[in-house]
Amino acid sequence: MTIAAILKTKGADVVTLPPSMTLAGAVALLAEKRIGAAPVVEGDRVVGVFSERDVVYCLAAKGAAALELTVGEVMTAPARTVSPAEPVLGALSLMTLRRIRHLPVIEADEQGGRLVGFVSIGDLVKHRIDRIEQEAAAMRDYIQSS
């Protein structure tokens, strides 16, 4: 199973942030949308990922003054990305290895790639659990029909 299959069920709508947005503005947007992270996009290019973790680290280091910094100053960059063709287990491995929770999904094009989705570790785990439950149900049906 691939990341493209997850995007088919989840959808490809992605909330993005410009690197010039203030931390205060980005925090308000994350709260409004009830999300934990968003890709940071400059033009058509993903330049980083901004997450709750970035907010916590920045506030710990700079205090309330951090809210006036820009997303570009505190985001995690460069962004680790995956293609829609990436197997789900490969993406899970990357997230575990890099200790990250979100991946922009980039489809290659003439300019180097365009953002087509954004997946979280929760999306991938939910997908794996759903698949395991489907396989278990199929196995029970098979055993009961024998």
Secondary structure, DSSP 8 states (H G I E B T S, - for coil): -BHHHHHHHH-S----B-TTSBHHHHHHHHHHHT-SEEEEEETTEEEEEEEHHHHHHHHHHHGGGGGGSBHHHHSB-S---B-TTSBHHHHHHHHHHHT-SEEEEEE--TTS-EEEEEEEHHHHHHHHHHHHHHHHHHHHHHHHH-
